[in-house]
Amino acid sequence: MDLNAIIENMETGDQDAALVALQTYNKKMTQCFSFTSDQEEEREDEGKFQERLGALAMGFLERDLQPSCQLACLETIRILSRDKNNVAPFITQTAMLTLSRHAGIAHGDGNVPAAENPDLEIIVEALKSICNICLHNKVAVGVAQELQLIVGIAGRLKQCGEDQWNHHVRFFDLRLMFLLTAQRVEMRTQLLKELRGVSLLSDHLDATLGLCWPDTFEVARAGVEKIERAMEILKILFNITYDANRREVDEEEAAAFRHLGAILRHCLMSSADGEDYTEEFHSHSLNLLGNLPLTCLDVLLMPKVQQGSIEYMGVNMDAVNMLLEYMEKMLDRGKKLKETMLPSLNLLTESARIHRETRKFLRMKVLPPLRDVKNLPEVGEAIRNKLVRLMTNIDTDIKNCAAEFLFVLCKESVSRFIKYTGYGNAAGLLAARGLLRGGINPGIYSEDEDSETEEYREAKAKINPVTGRVEDEQPNPMEGMTEEQKELEAMKLVNMFDKLSRYGCTFTVT
């Protein structure tokens, strides 16, 4: 049955004929994600037929139909809405309201979503259709805002503890909320403030992962479905907290952020079924953790030291060590460092800046007492060598973050920073801070014990501060010259300085 015949059957208005036609179309097109034809004329005709079919399907949905016919109409709309060029029949307020009613998220009186259909298959198909439409069309997102769909979704999220909603309903509720908050600032603000989004989504994340406070610090493995929903929640929270660490937060917000931070620590220490899922889960957790106010980062150190934990100065360093290992893993991979490595590196930097125990632990791991003074600081496979190499990366953000991390571990001491990186590598950060002539940045740092090794003390006088290593003795370039030759070279040097002065390249310091 071709598209034209399907439309003719739909136009009869007979429910049974429409059901057969739509089921035939859906079976044929279920795996179709591209609707473009090679010929422009054919493409235009197909587009017109698809729009007509979409309008007819929407018209049927507004009638009192059997569940099987409703499902067939929604499946057709889901398939058609994959084509961003043919969503016109679905972006009107009437069409979006019809779909939201079938999805059970139409905002009725009060804050209770008007769920017209208890059939979960119908709800899921309607949600998938709305997701496709909002992904492809900004007008539809505006209509969704007018219809207050985010309020309807939030209302169903509050029922997260009820068993009546399966994984697919919950997942596509979250996916739609992510799409809406990603595209509209107004909906981000509404979810954050009016709907108390941080607490709402934190509770939903808590319930999704099945956490049991306070005994929730053991490493756990979550199933694929739970991880998929958790990642959607993390992405929504990222959207609504993007400026949380750049503004003042009140006590209530601070408490909500601290609770969220504790959950995120658990996420970092958990694993999913499969390495790829685990990495993606950790990546979203790190991105969100970077949005939280800096005062909340102490939750990374809160759990008590238990058997098998990494303990330093009486503090549990499991989460900090995990961040360091994740950062090094992304650094070794070398792909998209800005997206994969920088979030963890920034977190480590800020945590080290405000927590003495974290800084000392990281310094022990990254900048242990210096023994190798013969190789350049950037040569080698130790984590210090890898970070020093980043300090000359062509990407400004990457090199600045790497330098800042090492500078903080050195307590912002210029001499110590140069000791571990070499003056040549350190010059960029020092110049940006006006510290090329030495000194120390003001900061609240505790005194550390002398970390110089015997090997470093013996070689200290021979170390070239520019390269950061002991250089081989260079031959005297004037050896073997007569006095006249030396005088001639000296005059050449004087002439060169004179030229630089006359061209304004140098000036006298008074």
N, C-alpha and C positions, 0 to 999 in steps of 0.2 A: 504493500500500500504506500503510494508516494505522498508527499507532503500536501499536495493539492487535494487528494482524495480524503486525507485525514481531516482537512479543514472543511470539506463538504459534509462529512459525517458530523462534525461538531456543529455546523451551522443548522442542522436539522433540529437541534435542541433536544434530541432524544438522549436520555441518560445512558441507556444500554449501548447505543451506537457510539456515543462519545467514549464510553469506557473501553470498548474494543479498539477503537482508533487510537486512543492515547496509550494504551498498553502496548500496541504494536510499535508506535513511535518511540516509546521509552525503552523498549527492549532493543531496538535498532540503534538508538543514540546514547545508550547508557555510558559507553566508554568514549564518547565523542567530546573533545575539549577544544576543537578548532572548527570554526564554521565558515572559514574563508574559502572561496572558490578561485581557481586560476583565472577564469574569465570575469572581467568586470561586470558585464551585463548579467551573467549568471549570479554573481555575488549580490547584485542589487535585487534581482528577483527573489533569491533565497531570503534575503533580509526582510523583504516585504511579507513573504509567506510566514516567516518566523514571528514577526511582529503580530501578524493577524492571528496566528495560532496562540500566541501569548495572551492577546486580548480576549480570545474566546475562552481560554482556560481560566482567566481571571473572572470572566463573566459567570462561568459555571460555578466557581467557588462561592459566589455571592448567593447562590441558590441553596435550597435544602436538599443535600445530596446524600447518597449512601456513603459510608466510610470508604469503601473501595474506590468509588469515583472521586471522592475528595483526595485520596492518596494519589491516584493517577494524575489528577490535575496538578497537584503540588510537585510530583516528580517531573512532570513536563516543564513546569515553571523553573525548577531547579536546573534542569538541563539547558533550557533557553537562556537563563540568566548567567550562564558561563560566558556568553558572548557580550562583551561590553558595549557593542554597537547596537544591540537590539533589546535594551532593557526599558525602552520608553513605556510599554504597557504596565510596568511594575513600579514606577517611581511616583505615581500620583498619590495623593493623600488617601484616597479611597482604596487603592490597591494595597498600599502599605498597611493600612488599618485592617483590611481583610486578612492579609498574611499574618499580621501580629496577633489577631484573634485566634487564628488556627494554631499559632505558636504558643498561645497561652500567656503572652506578655503584653497584651493591650492594657494600657493604664486605665483602670476603671475608677470608681469612687474610692477615695481614701488611697491607701498604699497597697491594696490587694490587687494582683493581676487578675483580669477577667478571663479565666481559663474556660473556654467553651468546649475544648476537646480533651477528654482524658486519654485518647488514643495516642500512645507515645510515638508510633511511627509517623502519624500526621504531624505531631509537634516537631519532631526532628526534621522532617522534610520542609516544613515551613521555616524553621530556623536556618536550615542550609540555604534556602532560597533568599532569605533576607540578608544573610552573610554575603552571598554572591553579589546581590544588588548593591549593597553598601560598599563593597570592595571596589566596584566598578564605577559608581556614580555618586558624585558629591551632592547632587540634588536630593537623592534618596537619603543621604545622611542628614541633610537639613530637615527632611520630612520626619525622619526618625526622632530628631530632637523635638520637633513640634508635638509629636505624638507621645513624648515622654516614655519611649520604649526602655530607656535605661532604668527608669523607676520600676517598670514591670519586671525587668531582669533581676534587679536588686531584691524585689519582693520574693522572687522564687529562690534566690541564693540564700535567703534567711531560712529556707526550709531544707538546708543542706543535710540535716540529720535524718530526714525522712526517706524511707526506702522506695517511695512511689516513683521517684525520678531515676532513670537509669543513667549509665555513663554518657550516652550520646546526647541526651537532653542537657545534662550538666555541662558537657564539653562545649556544645554549640551555644549555650547561654553565655559561657565565658568568652568564646571566640567572638561573638557578636558584640559583647561589651568591650572587648579589646579594640575591635575595628572602629567602634563609635568614639571611644576615648582617644584613639590615635589620631582621629581626623578633626575633632572639635574641641577647642579649649573650653567652651562653655559646658560641655558634658563632663570633661575632666573635673572642672570646678564643682559642678553639681554633685558628682559622685563623691568627691573628696569632702565637701563641707556639708551639704544638705543631707546626703545619704550616709555620712560617716564611713566613707569608703575604706580607709585604712583598717579600722576595727572590723568592718563587715568582711572584707576580703582576708584579713589575717585569721579570723575565726573560721572562714571557709577553708583556708589553706591548712589550718590546724586540724580541722575535721577530715579533710581529704587525705592527709598523711597519717591520720590516726594517732596523733601525739597524745601522750598522757603525762601531764606535768605533775610534779617536778622531775619524775624519773624518765626523762626523755632524751638523755644525753648519750645513750648507746648508739653505735653506728647501726643503721638499719638499711634494708633493701626493700624498695617499693616496687609494685607492679607497674607495667607499662601504662595502663589506663590512669592510675593515680598520678603518675609522673606527667602524663599529657595534660591532665587538668591542672596540676600544680604549676606547670610552666605557663599555662594561659593566665593563671592568677598572678604569677610573678610579673608577667608582661603588663597586665592591667595596673598593678601596683606601681610599676616603673613609670607608666604614663602619668599617674596622678601625683607622684612624689618627686617629679623631675627637678623641682626647685626647693625641696625640703631642707637641703643643707646650705641654702643661701638666704634663708629668711628666719625670722624669729618664730619659735613655736611655743605655745603655751604648755602648761603642765599636763593637760589632758592629752594633747598631741604627743608630747614627749613620752608619756607612759605608753601610748599606743605604738610609737616607733620602737621603744625598747622591747616591747613584747614581740613585735615583728622581727626585730634584730635577733632575738633568741630563737625564733622559728627559722630564720635564715641560717643561723649557725648550724642548726640541726640539718638543714638542707645541704649545706656544704659538707657535712660529715656523713651524709647518706649516699647510697649508690642505687642506680637503677638496673634493670635487666638489660645489659648491653653497655659497652664502653661509650658508644656514640650518644646514647640517651643520657648517660651519667655526665658526660662533658657538657652537653647542651643544658642540662638541669643546673649544673654548677655555674655555667656561664650566666644564665638568667639570674641566679641567686647573687652572684658577684655584682652584676650590673645594678641590681636593686639595692644591695648593701651599700654601694657607693653613693646612692641618693640620700641615705639617712643622715641626720645630724651627727657631727663627729662625736658628740658626747655619748652617743649610743654604741660606739664601737667597743666599749668595755665589756659588752655582753659576750664578745668572743672569748674573754678570759674568765667568765663567771663560773663555769662548771668546776666542781671539786676534782682534785687529782685522784684518779682511780687506777687500779691495776691495769697496766698496759698503756696508760696515758704518758704523753711527753711532758715532763715537769721541769720547770726552770724557775729558780728563786721562789719555789712554793706555789707557782701558778701553772694552771693547765694550758699548755701551748699547742694542743692538738689542732685547733682551728688555724692558728698563725702558721704552723708548720705546713698544714694543708695548702694554705694560700701561697706560701713560698714554693712548694713543690709544683703547684698548678702553674704559677707564673713561669718557673723554669721550663716546665713541659711545653708551654705555649711558645716560649722563647726559642727552645730547641727546634720546634716545628718550623718556625720562621715564616709562617703565612699569616697575613692580615694582622700584624702585631698590634696595630692600633685598636682593633676590635677585640682581639682575643687576649692580649697580654696586659695592656694598659690598665683595665679596671682592677685587676689584682695587684698590679704594681702601685697604683695610686692608693689603694686600701692599705697596703703594707706601709707606705710612706706616712700616711696620716695617722695610722695606729702607732707607728714608731715615734712620731712626733709628740703624741700626747700620753703615751704609756711607757714608763721607764723600763718595765720588765720586758715588754715587747721589743723595744729598741735594743736592749742588751742581748736578748736571745737572737735577734736577727743579725746583730753585729757579729756574734759568735759564729753564726752560720755563713754569713756573706763576707765579712771582713775579719777573719781570724788573724791572730798575730802573724806579721809578715816574715816569711822565711826565704821565699824566692826573690832575690834581689838582682838576679842576672838576666831575667827575661823582662820584656816590656809588660806593663800591666794588662794590656789587651791580648796578650799571647797566652794561650792555655785554655783548659776546659773547665776550670773552676767557675763558680757562679760569679765571682768578682770579675774575672776576665771577660765573661760574656756581657756583663753589664757595662764594663768600661768600653767594650766595642760599640755598644749602643750609643755611647756618648758622642760618637761621630756619625751617627745615622743621618741620612739625608732628610728624614722626616723630623721637623722641629719638635713636635709634641713628644715623639718617642725619645729623642736625645735629651730633652729637658727633663722628662719624668725619670729617666735612668739616672741622670746627674743629681736630681733632687733627692732621690732615694738614698744614694750613696752619701750625699752631703748631710742628710739628716742622721744617718748612721754614724757619721763622724762628728756628731753634735754641732754641726755647722762650723767646725774649726777648719780654717783655710789650710793650715800647715798639715793637719791630719788628712784632709781631703787630697792634697797634693801628694802626700806620702803614698796613698793607696792607688791613685789614678795617674799621677804624673801631671806636671804643670800644663803641658800641651793639651791633654784631654780635659783638664779642669778649667781652662781659660774661658770657655764660652759661658759657663755658669757664673764664674767669678766676675767676668766683665759685666754681665747683666745685673749683678748685685753691687757693682762698684767695690769689689774686694780684691782686685788684682794686686794691690800692694800688701795684701795680707790682712790679718785680723781675725775676728770671730763675730758671727752674727749674734745679736741678742736672742736669747732663748732660755727656757727653763730646762736645764739639763743637769743631771747629777754628776759628781766627780767619778771618774773611772780610774781603776788601777793602771799602773804602767803596763802597756801591752807590747813593748818593744822586746823582740827576741834577741838572743845573743848574736845570731847571724846578722840581724839588722843593725845592731849597735856596732859590730865590727866593720860593716860595709857602709855605714851611714855617711861618712865623710867623702866616700868615693861615688855616691849615687848622684847621677845627673837629675836635678829636680824637674827638668823639662820632659825627659822621657820616663823618669821614675825607675831607672835601673842603673846598675853599675856598667859604665861604658868602658870599652877597651881603650887603653892609652893611645892617643893619636900622636903621630910624629910632629915635631916642631916644624912648621912650614918655612921658617927662616933659617933652619939649620943648613950650613954650607954656603950661605950667602956672604958676599963681601960687604963691607960697610957702605960702599957706594950703591950696591944693589938694594940694601935695606933702606937707604935714604931715598932712593928712587921709588920704592913701593910706598914709603910713607907719604911722599909728595902726591902720588896717585890717589891715596886715600883722602888727603886734604882737599884735592881738587874735586873729588866726588862729593864730599860734604859741602863744599862751596856751591856746587851746582844745585844740590838739594835745597840749600838755604835760599839761593836766588830764585828758584821756582816755587818757593813757598811751601815746600814739603816738610821743612823742619823750622823750629823757632827756638829762641833762647828762653830758658826758664829762669825767671828772676825771683 
